[in-house]
Amino acid sequence: MRPISGREMCRLLSEAGWTLRRIRGSHHIFGKPGERKIITVPVHGNKDLKPGLAAAIARDANLTW
């Protein structure tokens, strides 16, 4: 998996149908109609997410790239 920033992860989630519900500090919280889970993405400038966190977010959102 290639490195991905929080901003880029937010863009991928939006393209996959997830909507930004709210922002609390630097954490963007996404939800999707019909899904009970929420996804939180830390956006710290343009820093990359750690590989394990990026993989967990992608797995929870059913993303593939």
PDBQT receptor file of N, H, CA, C and O in Angstrom, charges set to zero:
ATOM      1  N   MET A   1       0.849  -1.174   0.000  1.00  0.00    +0.000 N 
ATOM      2  CA  MET A   1       0.000   0.000   0.000  1.00  0.00    +0.000 C 
ATOM      3  C   MET A   1       0.893   1.235   0.000  1.00  0.00    +0.000 C 
ATOM      4  O   MET A   1       1.866   1.311   0.750  1.00  0.00    +0.000 OA
ATOM      5  N   ARG A   2       0.554   2.191  -0.842  1.00  0.00    +0.000 N 
ATOM      6  H   ARG A   2      -0.236   2.129  -1.451  1.00  0.00    +0.000 HD
ATOM      7  CA  ARG A   2       1.363   3.404  -0.920  1.00  0.00    +0.000 C 
ATOM      8  C   ARG A   2       0.980   4.355   0.218  1.00  0.00    +0.000 C 
ATOM      9  O   ARG A   2      -0.127   4.264   0.748  1.00  0.00    +0.000 OA
ATOM     10  N   PRO A   3       1.881   5.264   0.598  1.00  0.00    +0.000 N 
ATOM     11  CA  PRO A   3       1.540   6.247   1.638  1.00  0.00    +0.000 C 
ATOM     12  C   PRO A   3       0.390   7.145   1.172  1.00  0.00    +0.000 C 
ATOM     13  O   PRO A   3       0.306   7.509  -0.001  1.00  0.00    +0.000 OA
ATOM     14  N   ILE A   4      -0.484   7.491   2.105  1.00  0.00    +0.000 N 
ATOM     15  H   ILE A   4      -0.416   7.195   3.058  1.00  0.00    +0.000 HD
ATOM     16  CA  ILE A   4      -1.641   8.314   1.777  1.00  0.00    +0.000 C 
ATOM     17  C   ILE A   4      -1.846   9.323   2.902  1.00  0.00    +0.000 C 
ATOM     18  O   ILE A   4      -1.719   8.983   4.079  1.00  0.00    +0.000 OA
ATOM     19  N   SER A   5      -2.163  10.556   2.540  1.00  0.00    +0.000 N 
ATOM     20  H   SER A   5      -2.267  10.832   1.584  1.00  0.00    +0.000 HD
ATOM     21  CA  SER A   5      -2.382  11.591   3.550  1.00  0.00    +0.000 C 
ATOM     22  C   SER A   5      -3.830  11.536   4.020  1.00  0.00    +0.000 C 
ATOM     23  O   SER A   5      -4.679  10.897   3.397  1.00  0.00    +0.000 OA
ATOM     24  N   GLY A   6      -4.094  12.215   5.125  1.00  0.00    +0.000 N 
ATOM     25  H   GLY A   6      -3.405  12.733   5.631  1.00  0.00    +0.000 HD
ATOM     26  CA  GLY A   6      -5.455  12.268   5.641  1.00  0.00    +0.000 C 
ATOM     27  C   GLY A   6      -6.400  12.963   4.678  1.00  0.00    +0.000 C 
ATOM     28  O   GLY A   6      -7.550  12.553   4.521  1.00  0.00    +0.000 OA
ATOM     29  N   ARG A   7      -5.915  14.013   4.035  1.00  0.00    +0.000 N 
ATOM     30  H   ARG A   7      -4.981  14.346   4.162  1.00  0.00    +0.000 HD
ATOM     31  CA  ARG A   7      -6.754  14.732   3.062  1.00  0.00    +0.000 C 
ATOM     32  C   ARG A   7      -7.126  13.838   1.889  1.00  0.00    +0.000 C 
ATOM     33  O   ARG A   7      -8.266  13.847   1.425  1.00  0.00    +0.000 OA
ATOM     34  N   GLU A   8      -6.154  13.068   1.416  1.00  0.00    +0.000 N 
ATOM     35  H   GLU A   8      -5.228  13.060   1.794  1.00  0.00    +0.000 HD
ATOM     36  CA  GLU A   8      -6.422  12.175   0.290  1.00  0.00    +0.000 C 
ATOM     37  C   GLU A   8      -7.397  11.062   0.694  1.00  0.00    +0.000 C 
ATOM     38  O   GLU A   8      -8.245  10.658  -0.102  1.00  0.00    +0.000 OA
ATOM     39  N   MET A   9      -7.274  10.570   1.927  1.00  0.00    +0.000 N 
ATOM     40  H   MET A   9      -6.585  10.898   2.573  1.00  0.00    +0.000 HD
ATOM     41  CA  MET A   9      -8.202   9.548   2.418  1.00  0.00    +0.000 C 
ATOM     42  C   MET A   9      -9.618  10.118   2.493  1.00  0.00    +0.000 C 
ATOM     43  O   MET A   9     -10.582   9.425   2.167  1.00  0.00    +0.000 OA
ATOM     44  N   CYS A  10      -9.748  11.365   2.917  1.00  0.00    +0.000 N 
ATOM     45  H   CYS A  10      -8.965  11.928   3.182  1.00  0.00    +0.000 HD
ATOM     46  CA  CYS A  10     -11.057  12.011   2.962  1.00  0.00    +0.000 C 
ATOM     47  C   CYS A  10     -11.661  12.105   1.563  1.00  0.00    +0.000 C 
ATOM     48  O   CYS A  10     -12.858  11.885   1.384  1.00  0.00    +0.000 OA
ATOM     49  N   ARG A  11     -10.832  12.431   0.578  1.00  0.00    +0.000 N 
ATOM     50  H   ARG A  11      -9.859  12.610   0.724  1.00  0.00    +0.000 HD
ATOM     51  CA  ARG A  11     -11.306  12.520  -0.802  1.00  0.00    +0.000 C 
ATOM     52  C   ARG A  11     -11.793  11.157  -1.294  1.00  0.00    +0.000 C 
ATOM     53  O   ARG A  11     -12.836  11.063  -1.941  1.00  0.00    +0.000 OA
ATOM     54  N   LEU A  12     -11.035  10.098  -0.984  1.00  0.00    +0.000 N 
ATOM     55  H   LEU A  12     -10.188  10.174  -0.458  1.00  0.00    +0.000 HD
ATOM     56  CA  LEU A  12     -11.438   8.745  -1.400  1.00  0.00    +0.000 C 
ATOM     57  C   LEU A  12     -12.746   8.324  -0.732  1.00  0.00    +0.000 C 
ATOM     58  O   LEU A  12     -13.595   7.695  -1.364  1.00  0.00    +0.000 OA
ATOM     59  N   LEU A  13     -12.904   8.671   0.542  1.00  0.00    +0.000 N 
ATOM     60  H   LEU A  13     -12.215   9.182   1.055  1.00  0.00    +0.000 HD
ATOM     61  CA  LEU A  13     -14.141   8.331   1.238  1.00  0.00    +0.000 C 
ATOM     62  C   LEU A  13     -15.325   9.063   0.618  1.00  0.00    +0.000 C 
ATOM     63  O   LEU A  13     -16.396   8.481   0.446  1.00  0.00    +0.000 OA
ATOM     64  N   SER A  14     -15.138  10.332   0.283  1.00  0.00    +0.000 N 
ATOM     65  H   SER A  14     -14.268  10.805   0.423  1.00  0.00    +0.000 HD
ATOM     66  CA  SER A  14     -16.221  11.103  -0.335  1.00  0.00    +0.000 C 
ATOM     67  C   SER A  14     -16.616  10.513  -1.679  1.00  0.00    +0.000 C 
ATOM     68  O   SER A  14     -17.802  10.442  -2.001  1.00  0.00    +0.000 OA
ATOM     69  N   GLU A  15     -15.641  10.092  -2.460  1.00  0.00    +0.000 N 
ATOM     70  H   GLU A  15     -14.677  10.150  -2.199  1.00  0.00    +0.000 HD
ATOM     71  CA  GLU A  15     -15.928   9.486  -3.760  1.00  0.00    +0.000 C 
ATOM     72  C   GLU A  15     -16.645   8.153  -3.611  1.00  0.00    +0.000 C 
ATOM     73  O   GLU A  15     -17.375   7.738  -4.511  1.00  0.00    +0.000 OA
ATOM     74  N   ALA A  16     -16.444   7.473  -2.475  1.00  0.00    +0.000 N 
ATOM     75  H   ALA A  16     -15.852   7.810  -1.744  1.00  0.00    +0.000 HD
ATOM     76  CA  ALA A  16     -17.076   6.171  -2.247  1.00  0.00    +0.000 C 
ATOM     77  C   ALA A  16     -18.463   6.304  -1.617  1.00  0.00    +0.000 C 
ATOM     78  O   ALA A  16     -19.087   5.298  -1.278  1.00  0.00    +0.000 OA
ATOM     79  N   GLY A  17     -18.951   7.545  -1.457  1.00  0.00    +0.000 N 
ATOM     80  H   GLY A  17     -18.444   8.362  -1.733  1.00  0.00    +0.000 HD
ATOM     81  CA  GLY A  17     -20.299   7.727  -0.940  1.00  0.00    +0.000 C 
ATOM     82  C   GLY A  17     -20.383   8.106   0.521  1.00  0.00    +0.000 C 
ATOM     83  O   GLY A  17     -21.484   8.320   1.030  1.00  0.00    +0.000 OA
ATOM     84  N   TRP A  18     -19.272   8.197   1.210  1.00  0.00    +0.000 N 
ATOM     85  H   TRP A  18     -18.378   8.023   0.798  1.00  0.00    +0.000 HD
ATOM     86  CA  TRP A  18     -19.266   8.606   2.610  1.00  0.00    +0.000 C 
ATOM     87  C   TRP A  18     -19.386  10.121   2.675  1.00  0.00    +0.000 C 
ATOM     88  O   TRP A  18     -18.802  10.826   1.852  1.00  0.00    +0.000 OA
ATOM     89  N   THR A  19     -20.141  10.630   3.651  1.00  0.00    +0.000 N 
ATOM     90  H   THR A  19     -20.615  10.057   4.320  1.00  0.00    +0.000 HD
ATOM     91  CA  THR A  19     -20.325  12.068   3.779  1.00  0.00    +0.000 C 
ATOM     92  C   THR A  19     -19.692  12.559   5.068  1.00  0.00    +0.000 C 
ATOM     93  O   THR A  19     -19.704  11.867   6.087  1.00  0.00    +0.000 OA
ATOM     94  N   LEU A  20     -19.144  13.752   5.010  1.00  0.00    +0.000 N 
ATOM     95  H   LEU A  20     -19.133  14.314   4.183  1.00  0.00    +0.000 HD
ATOM     96  CA  LEU A  20     -18.519  14.365   6.176  1.00  0.00    +0.000 C 
ATOM     97  C   LEU A  20     -19.627  14.822   7.106  1.00  0.00    +0.000 C 
ATOM     98  O   LEU A  20     -20.431  15.681   6.743  1.00  0.00    +0.000 OA
ATOM     99  N   ARG A  21     -19.675  14.252   8.305  1.00  0.00    +0.000 N 
ATOM    100  H   ARG A  21     -19.022  13.554   8.599  1.00  0.00    +0.000 HD
ATOM    101  CA  ARG A  21     -20.708  14.596   9.276  1.00  0.00    +0.000 C 
ATOM    102  C   ARG A  21     -20.290  15.789  10.114  1.00  0.00    +0.000 C 
ATOM    103  O   ARG A  21     -21.073  16.717  10.316  1.00  0.00    +0.000 OA
ATOM    104  N   ARG A  22     -19.053  15.766  10.605  1.00  0.00    +0.000 N 
ATOM    105  H   ARG A  22     -18.417  15.012  10.441  1.00  0.00    +0.000 HD
ATOM    106  CA  ARG A  22     -18.579  16.857  11.444  1.00  0.00    +0.000 C 
ATOM    107  C   ARG A  22     -17.065  16.808  11.520  1.00  0.00    +0.000 C 
ATOM    108  O   ARG A  22     -16.435  15.821  11.141  1.00  0.00    +0.000 OA
ATOM    109  N   ILE A  23     -16.498  17.889  12.016  1.00  0.00    +0.000 N 
ATOM    110  H   ILE A  23     -17.009  18.691  12.325  1.00  0.00    +0.000 HD
ATOM    111  CA  ILE A  23     -15.055  17.975  12.237  1.00  0.00    +0.000 C 
ATOM    112  C   ILE A  23     -14.854  18.374  13.681  1.00  0.00    +0.000 C 
ATOM    113  O   ILE A  23     -15.433  19.348  14.161  1.00  0.00    +0.000 OA
ATOM    114  N   ARG A  24     -14.027  17.612  14.362  1.00  0.00    +0.000 N 
ATOM    115  H   ARG A  24     -13.556  16.820  13.972  1.00  0.00    +0.000 HD
ATOM    116  CA  ARG A  24     -13.710  17.919  15.758  1.00  0.00    +0.000 C 
ATOM    117  C   ARG A  24     -12.202  18.052  15.849  1.00  0.00    +0.000 C 
ATOM    118  O   ARG A  24     -11.484  17.053  15.885  1.00  0.00    +0.000 OA
ATOM    119  N   GLY A  25     -11.725  19.284  15.888  1.00  0.00    +0.000 N 
ATOM    120  H   GLY A  25     -12.309  20.096  15.859  1.00  0.00    +0.000 HD
ATOM    121  CA  GLY A  25     -10.283  19.512  15.886  1.00  0.00    +0.000 C 
ATOM    122  C   GLY A  25      -9.723  19.133  14.536  1.00  0.00    +0.000 C 
ATOM    123  O   GLY A  25     -10.107  19.699  13.512  1.00  0.00    +0.000 OA
ATOM    124  N   SER A  26      -8.811  18.171  14.535  1.00  0.00    +0.000 N 
ATOM    125  H   SER A  26      -8.500  17.712  15.367  1.00  0.00    +0.000 HD
ATOM    126  CA  SER A  26      -8.212  17.744  13.271  1.00  0.00    +0.000 C 
ATOM    127  C   SER A  26      -8.772  16.402  12.810  1.00  0.00    +0.000 C 
ATOM    128  O   SER A  26      -8.217  15.787  11.899  1.00  0.00    +0.000 OA
ATOM    129  N   HIS A  27      -9.851  15.943  13.417  1.00  0.00    +0.000 N 
ATOM    130  H   HIS A  27     -10.302  16.442  14.157  1.00  0.00    +0.000 HD
ATOM    131  CA  HIS A  27     -10.431  14.655  13.057  1.00  0.00    +0.000 C 
ATOM    132  C   HIS A  27     -11.719  14.866  12.263  1.00  0.00    +0.000 C 
ATOM    133  O   HIS A  27     -12.655  15.512  12.734  1.00  0.00    +0.000 OA
ATOM    134  N   HIS A  28     -11.749  14.314  11.063  1.00  0.00    +0.000 N 
ATOM    135  H   HIS A  28     -10.989  13.789  10.680  1.00  0.00    +0.000 HD
ATOM    136  CA  HIS A  28     -12.919  14.396  10.202  1.00  0.00    +0.000 C 
ATOM    137  C   HIS A  28     -13.717  13.116  10.379  1.00  0.00    +0.000 C 
ATOM    138  O   HIS A  28     -13.181  12.016  10.243  1.00  0.00    +0.000 OA
ATOM    139  N   ILE A  29     -14.998  13.264  10.681  1.00  0.00    +0.000 N 
ATOM    140  H   ILE A  29     -15.433  14.157  10.791  1.00  0.00    +0.000 HD
ATOM    141  CA  ILE A  29     -15.847  12.118  10.991  1.00  0.00    +0.000 C 
ATOM    142  C   ILE A  29     -16.843  11.924   9.849  1.00  0.00    +0.000 C 
ATOM    143  O   ILE A  29     -17.609  12.827   9.511  1.00  0.00    +0.000 OA
ATOM    144  N   PHE A  30     -16.813  10.732   9.265  1.00  0.00    +0.000 N 
ATOM    145  H   PHE A  30     -16.190   9.999   9.539  1.00  0.00    +0.000 HD
ATOM    146  CA  PHE A  30     -17.634  10.406   8.097  1.00  0.00    +0.000 C 
ATOM    147  C   PHE A  30     -18.692   9.386   8.466  1.00  0.00    +0.000 C 
ATOM    148  O   PHE A  30     -18.487   8.541   9.337  1.00  0.00    +0.000 OA
ATOM    149  N   GLY A  31     -19.826   9.478   7.791  1.00  0.00    +0.000 N 
ATOM    150  H   GLY A  31     -19.993  10.165   7.083  1.00  0.00    +0.000 HD
ATOM    151  CA  GLY A  31     -20.894   8.500   7.909  1.00  0.00    +0.000 C 
ATOM    152  C   GLY A  31     -21.447   8.212   6.527  1.00  0.00    +0.000 C 
ATOM    153  O   GLY A  31     -21.150   8.919   5.564  1.00  0.00    +0.000 OA
ATOM    154  N   LYS A  32     -22.255   7.165   6.443  1.00  0.00    +0.000 N 
ATOM    155  H   LYS A  32     -22.496   6.591   7.225  1.00  0.00    +0.000 HD
ATOM    156  CA  LYS A  32     -22.839   6.787   5.157  1.00  0.00    +0.000 C 
ATOM    157  C   LYS A  32     -24.261   6.320   5.403  1.00  0.00    +0.000 C 
ATOM    158  O   LYS A  32     -24.504   5.546   6.328  1.00  0.00    +0.000 OA
ATOM    159  N   PRO A  33     -25.202   6.775   4.593  1.00  0.00    +0.000 N 
ATOM    160  CA  PRO A  33     -26.580   6.309   4.756  1.00  0.00    +0.000 C 
ATOM    161  C   PRO A  33     -26.653   4.783   4.627  1.00  0.00    +0.000 C 
ATOM    162  O   PRO A  33     -26.088   4.198   3.703  1.00  0.00    +0.000 OA
ATOM    163  N   GLY A  34     -27.342   4.167   5.548  1.00  0.00    +0.000 N 
ATOM    164  H   GLY A  34     -27.801   4.642   6.298  1.00  0.00    +0.000 HD
ATOM    165  CA  GLY A  34     -27.478   2.716   5.535  1.00  0.00    +0.000 C 
ATOM    166  C   GLY A  34     -26.383   1.996   6.303  1.00  0.00    +0.000 C 
ATOM    167  O   GLY A  34     -26.481   0.786   6.509  1.00  0.00    +0.000 OA
ATOM    168  N   GLU A  35     -25.350   2.697   6.730  1.00  0.00    +0.000 N 
ATOM    169  H   GLU A  35     -25.271   3.679   6.562  1.00  0.00    +0.000 HD
ATOM    170  CA  GLU A  35     -24.254   2.107   7.510  1.00  0.00    +0.000 C 
ATOM    171  C   GLU A  35     -24.378   2.572   8.956  1.00  0.00    +0.000 C 
ATOM    172  O   GLU A  35     -24.680   3.738   9.210  1.00  0.00    +0.000 OA
ATOM    173  N   ARG A  36     -24.152   1.683   9.884  1.00  0.00    +0.000 N 
ATOM    174  H   ARG A  36     -23.907   0.736   9.678  1.00  0.00    +0.000 HD
ATOM    175  CA  ARG A  36     -24.229   2.041  11.290  1.00  0.00    +0.000 C 
ATOM    176  C   ARG A  36     -22.899   2.548  11.822  1.00  0.00    +0.000 C 
ATOM    177  O   ARG A  36     -22.859   3.197  12.867  1.00  0.00    +0.000 OA
ATOM    178  N   LYS A  37     -21.805   2.262  11.115  1.00  0.00    +0.000 N 
ATOM    179  H   LYS A  37     -21.837   1.735  10.266  1.00  0.00    +0.000 HD
ATOM    180  CA  LYS A  37     -20.500   2.662  11.623  1.00  0.00    +0.000 C 
ATOM    181  C   LYS A  37     -20.120   4.055  11.139  1.00  0.00    +0.000 C 
ATOM    182  O   LYS A  37     -20.623   4.545  10.128  1.00  0.00    +0.000 OA
ATOM    183  N   ILE A  38     -19.221   4.675  11.888  1.00  0.00    +0.000 N 
ATOM    184  H   ILE A  38     -18.812   4.277  12.709  1.00  0.00    +0.000 HD
ATOM    185  CA  ILE A  38     -18.651   5.946  11.494  1.00  0.00    +0.000 C 
ATOM    186  C   ILE A  38     -17.155   5.734  11.297  1.00  0.00    +0.000 C 
ATOM    187  O   ILE A  38     -16.567   4.808  11.856  1.00  0.00    +0.000 OA
ATOM    188  N   ILE A  39     -16.558   6.595  10.505  1.00  0.00    +0.000 N 
ATOM    189  H   ILE A  39     -17.036   7.347  10.051  1.00  0.00    +0.000 HD
ATOM    190  CA  ILE A  39     -15.126   6.499  10.236  1.00  0.00    +0.000 C 
ATOM    191  C   ILE A  39     -14.494   7.831  10.583  1.00  0.00    +0.000 C 
ATOM    192  O   ILE A  39     -14.956   8.883  10.141  1.00  0.00    +0.000 OA
ATOM    193  N   THR A  40     -13.446   7.782  11.367  1.00  0.00    +0.000 N 
ATOM    194  H   THR A  40     -13.071   6.928  11.726  1.00  0.00    +0.000 HD
ATOM    195  CA  THR A  40     -12.732   8.984  11.779  1.00  0.00    +0.000 C 
ATOM    196  C   THR A  40     -11.370   9.005  11.107  1.00  0.00    +0.000 C 
ATOM    197  O   THR A  40     -10.616   8.035  11.173  1.00  0.00    +0.000 OA
ATOM    198  N   VAL A  41     -11.065  10.121  10.460  1.00  0.00    +0.000 N 
ATOM    199  H   VAL A  41     -11.678  10.909  10.407  1.00  0.00    +0.000 HD
ATOM    200  CA  VAL A  41      -9.794  10.279   9.745  1.00  0.00    +0.000 C 
ATOM    201  C   VAL A  41      -9.043  11.466  10.347  1.00  0.00    +0.000 C 
ATOM    202  O   VAL A  41      -9.554  12.586  10.320  1.00  0.00    +0.000 OA
ATOM    203  N   PRO A  42      -7.841  11.246  10.891  1.00  0.00    +0.000 N 
ATOM    204  CA  PRO A  42      -7.050  12.376  11.365  1.00  0.00    +0.000 C 
ATOM    205  C   PRO A  42      -6.411  13.106  10.182  1.00  0.00    +0.000 C 
ATOM    206  O   PRO A  42      -5.757  12.494   9.337  1.00  0.00    +0.000 OA
ATOM    207  N   VAL A  43      -6.610  14.411  10.140  1.00  0.00    +0.000 N 
ATOM    208  H   VAL A  43      -7.141  14.908  10.826  1.00  0.00    +0.000 HD
ATOM    209  CA  VAL A  43      -6.036  15.227   9.063  1.00  0.00    +0.000 C 
ATOM    210  C   VAL A  43      -5.072  16.211   9.721  1.00  0.00    +0.000 C 
ATOM    211  O   VAL A  43      -5.488  17.254  10.227  1.00  0.00    +0.000 OA
ATOM    212  N   HIS A  44      -3.804  15.880   9.711  1.00  0.00    +0.000 N 
ATOM    213  H   HIS A  44      -3.466  15.033   9.300  1.00  0.00    +0.000 HD
ATOM    214  CA  HIS A  44      -2.776  16.715  10.316  1.00  0.00    +0.000 C 
ATOM    215  C   HIS A  44      -1.926  17.312   9.202  1.00  0.00    +0.000 C 
ATOM    216  O   HIS A  44      -0.856  16.801   8.873  1.00  0.00    +0.000 OA
ATOM    217  N   GLY A  45      -2.422  18.402   8.631  1.00  0.00    +0.000 N 
ATOM    218  H   GLY A  45      -3.292  18.818   8.899  1.00  0.00    +0.000 HD
ATOM    219  CA  GLY A  45      -1.713  19.020   7.523  1.00  0.00    +0.000 C 
ATOM    220  C   GLY A  45      -1.675  18.078   6.340  1.00  0.00    +0.000 C 
ATOM    221  O   GLY A  45      -2.699  17.519   5.946  1.00  0.00    +0.000 OA
ATOM    222  N   ASN A  46      -0.500  17.905   5.779  1.00  0.00    +0.000 N 
ATOM    223  H   ASN A  46       0.331  18.359   6.100  1.00  0.00    +0.000 HD
ATOM    224  CA  ASN A  46      -0.356  17.000   4.636  1.00  0.00    +0.000 C 
ATOM    225  C   ASN A  46       0.474  15.777   5.018  1.00  0.00    +0.000 C 
ATOM    226  O   ASN A  46       1.071  15.138   4.152  1.00  0.00    +0.000 OA
ATOM    227  N   LYS A  47       0.515  15.445   6.319  1.00  0.00    +0.000 N 
ATOM    228  H   LYS A  47       0.030  15.964   7.023  1.00  0.00    +0.000 HD
ATOM    229  CA  LYS A  47       1.282  14.289   6.781  1.00  0.00    +0.000 C 
ATOM    230  C   LYS A  47       0.579  12.997   6.382  1.00  0.00    +0.000 C 
ATOM    231  O   LYS A  47      -0.649  12.924   6.340  1.00  0.00    +0.000 OA
ATOM    232  N   ASP A  48       1.380  11.985   6.092  1.00  0.00    +0.000 N 
ATOM    233  H   ASP A  48       2.378  12.044   6.126  1.00  0.00    +0.000 HD
ATOM    234  CA  ASP A  48       0.832  10.681   5.721  1.00  0.00    +0.000 C 
ATOM    235  C   ASP A  48       0.298   9.954   6.941  1.00  0.00    +0.000 C 
ATOM    236  O   ASP A  48       0.816  10.092   8.049  1.00  0.00    +0.000 OA
ATOM    237  N   LEU A  49      -0.755   9.172   6.709  1.00  0.00    +0.000 N 
ATOM    238  H   LEU A  49      -1.176   9.059   5.808  1.00  0.00    +0.000 HD
ATOM    239  CA  LEU A  49      -1.273   8.288   7.752  1.00  0.00    +0.000 C 
ATOM    240  C   LEU A  49      -0.317   7.119   7.901  1.00  0.00    +0.000 C 
ATOM    241  O   LEU A  49       0.350   6.734   6.941  1.00  0.00    +0.000 OA
ATOM    242  N   LYS A  50      -0.248   6.559   9.084  1.00  0.00    +0.000 N 
ATOM    243  H   LYS A  50      -0.790   6.872   9.863  1.00  0.00    +0.000 HD
ATOM    244  CA  LYS A  50       0.571   5.373   9.280  1.00  0.00    +0.000 C 
ATOM    245  C   LYS A  50      -0.071   4.219   8.514  1.00  0.00    +0.000 C 
ATOM    246  O   LYS A  50      -1.292   4.183   8.365  1.00  0.00    +0.000 OA
ATOM    247  N   PRO A  51       0.731   3.282   8.031  1.00  0.00    +0.000 N 
ATOM    248  CA  PRO A  51       0.198   2.210   7.170  1.00  0.00    +0.000 C 
ATOM    249  C   PRO A  51      -0.920   1.396   7.806  1.00  0.00    +0.000 C 
ATOM    250  O   PRO A  51      -1.892   1.056   7.130  1.00  0.00    +0.000 OA
ATOM    251  N   GLY A  52      -0.803   1.079   9.083  1.00  0.00    +0.000 N 
ATOM    252  H   GLY A  52      -0.014   1.355   9.631  1.00  0.00    +0.000 HD
ATOM    253  CA  GLY A  52      -1.839   0.282   9.742  1.00  0.00    +0.000 C 
ATOM    254  C   GLY A  52      -3.154   1.030   9.860  1.00  0.00    +0.000 C 
ATOM    255  O   GLY A  52      -4.221   0.444   9.679  1.00  0.00    +0.000 OA
ATOM    256  N   LEU A  53      -3.086   2.320  10.162  1.00  0.00    +0.000 N 
ATOM    257  H   LEU A  53      -2.219   2.796  10.309  1.00  0.00    +0.000 HD
ATOM    258  CA  LEU A  53      -4.298   3.130  10.272  1.00  0.00    +0.000 C 
ATOM    259  C   LEU A  53      -4.961   3.288   8.915  1.00  0.00    +0.000 C 
ATOM    260  O   LEU A  53      -6.183   3.177   8.807  1.00  0.00    +0.000 OA
ATOM    261  N   ALA A  54      -4.174   3.546   7.877  1.00  0.00    +0.000 N 
ATOM    262  H   ALA A  54      -3.182   3.637   7.965  1.00  0.00    +0.000 HD
ATOM    263  CA  ALA A  54      -4.727   3.690   6.535  1.00  0.00    +0.000 C 
ATOM    264  C   ALA A  54      -5.408   2.394   6.099  1.00  0.00    +0.000 C 
ATOM    265  O   ALA A  54      -6.480   2.429   5.495  1.00  0.00    +0.000 OA
ATOM    266  N   ALA A  55      -4.796   1.260   6.401  1.00  0.00    +0.000 N 
ATOM    267  H   ALA A  55      -3.925   1.232   6.891  1.00  0.00    +0.000 HD
ATOM    268  CA  ALA A  55      -5.376  -0.032   6.031  1.00  0.00    +0.000 C 
ATOM    269  C   ALA A  55      -6.674  -0.288   6.807  1.00  0.00    +0.000 C 
ATOM    270  O   ALA A  55      -7.632  -0.818   6.244  1.00  0.00    +0.000 OA
ATOM    271  N   ALA A  56      -6.715   0.082   8.083  1.00  0.00    +0.000 N 
ATOM    272  H   ALA A  56      -5.937   0.513   8.540  1.00  0.00    +0.000 HD
ATOM    273  CA  ALA A  56      -7.912  -0.126   8.895  1.00  0.00    +0.000 C 
ATOM    274  C   ALA A  56      -9.064   0.740   8.398  1.00  0.00    +0.000 C 
ATOM    275  O   ALA A  56     -10.202   0.277   8.321  1.00  0.00    +0.000 OA
ATOM    276  N   ILE A  57      -8.775   1.995   8.059  1.00  0.00    +0.000 N 
ATOM    277  H   ILE A  57      -7.850   2.371   8.121  1.00  0.00    +0.000 HD
ATOM    278  CA  ILE A  57      -9.817   2.875   7.537  1.00  0.00    +0.000 C 
ATOM    279  C   ILE A  57     -10.345   2.334   6.217  1.00  0.00    +0.000 C 
ATOM    280  O   ILE A  57     -11.557   2.295   6.005  1.00  0.00    +0.000 OA
ATOM    281  N   ALA A  58      -9.443   1.913   5.322  1.00  0.00    +0.000 N 
ATOM    282  H   ALA A  58      -8.458   1.945   5.494  1.00  0.00    +0.000 HD
ATOM    283  CA  ALA A  58      -9.855   1.371   4.030  1.00  0.00    +0.000 C 
ATOM    284  C   ALA A  58     -10.688   0.102   4.208  1.00  0.00    +0.000 C 
ATOM    285  O   ALA A  58     -11.671  -0.102   3.496  1.00  0.00    +0.000 OA
ATOM    286  N   ARG A  59     -10.300  -0.741   5.148  1.00  0.00    +0.000 N 
ATOM    287  H   ARG A  59      -9.502  -0.575   5.727  1.00  0.00    +0.000 HD
ATOM    288  CA  ARG A  59     -11.051  -1.986   5.398  1.00  0.00    +0.000 C 
ATOM    289  C   ARG A  59     -12.445  -1.664   5.931  1.00  0.00    +0.000 C 
ATOM    290  O   ARG A  59     -13.423  -2.269   5.493  1.00  0.00    +0.000 OA
ATOM    291  N   ASP A  60     -12.554  -0.712   6.878  1.00  0.00    +0.000 N 
ATOM    292  H   ASP A  60     -11.759  -0.220   7.234  1.00  0.00    +0.000 HD
ATOM    293  CA  ASP A  60     -13.848  -0.359   7.442  1.00  0.00    +0.000 C 
ATOM    294  C   ASP A  60     -14.782   0.253   6.407  1.00  0.00    +0.000 C 
ATOM    295  O   ASP A  60     -15.997   0.064   6.468  1.00  0.00    +0.000 OA
ATOM    296  N   ALA A  61     -14.205   0.995   5.448  1.00  0.00    +0.000 N 
ATOM    297  H   ALA A  61     -13.218   1.149   5.399  1.00  0.00    +0.000 HD
ATOM    298  CA  ALA A  61     -15.017   1.662   4.432  1.00  0.00    +0.000 C 
ATOM    299  C   ALA A  61     -15.201   0.818   3.177  1.00  0.00    +0.000 C 
ATOM    300  O   ALA A  61     -15.857   1.255   2.231  1.00  0.00    +0.000 OA
ATOM    301  N   ASN A  62     -14.637  -0.374   3.154  1.00  0.00    +0.000 N 
ATOM    302  H   ASN A  62     -14.104  -0.730   3.922  1.00  0.00    +0.000 HD
ATOM    303  CA  ASN A  62     -14.690  -1.261   1.982  1.00  0.00    +0.000 C 
ATOM    304  C   ASN A  62     -14.073  -0.597   0.747  1.00  0.00    +0.000 C 
ATOM    305  O   ASN A  62     -14.614  -0.684  -0.356  1.00  0.00    +0.000 OA
ATOM    306  N   LEU A  63     -12.933   0.067   0.953  1.00  0.00    +0.000 N 
ATOM    307  H   LEU A  63     -12.494   0.138   1.848  1.00  0.00    +0.000 HD
ATOM    308  CA  LEU A  63     -12.211   0.725  -0.141  1.00  0.00    +0.000 C 
ATOM    309  C   LEU A  63     -11.146  -0.193  -0.683  1.00  0.00    +0.000 C 
ATOM    310  O   LEU A  63     -10.541  -0.960   0.065  1.00  0.00    +0.000 OA
ATOM    311  N   THR A  64     -10.913  -0.121  -1.974  1.00  0.00    +0.000 N 
ATOM    312  H   THR A  64     -11.405   0.502  -2.581  1.00  0.00    +0.000 HD
ATOM    313  CA  THR A  64      -9.776  -0.799  -2.586  1.00  0.00    +0.000 C 
ATOM    314  C   THR A  64      -9.104   0.186  -3.519  1.00  0.00    +0.000 C 
ATOM    315  O   THR A  64      -9.774   0.961  -4.201  1.00  0.00    +0.000 OA
ATOM    316  N   TRP A  65      -7.776   0.156  -3.551  1.00  0.00    +0.000 N 
ATOM    317  H   TRP A  65      -7.232  -0.474  -2.997  1.00  0.00    +0.000 HD
ATOM    318  CA  TRP A  65      -7.044   0.994  -4.499  1.00  0.00    +0.000 C 
ATOM    319  C   TRP A  65      -5.754   0.357  -4.857  1.00  0.00    +0.000 C 
ATOM    320  O   TRP A  65      -4.990   0.911  -5.648  1.00  0.00    +0.000 OA
TER     321      TRP A  65
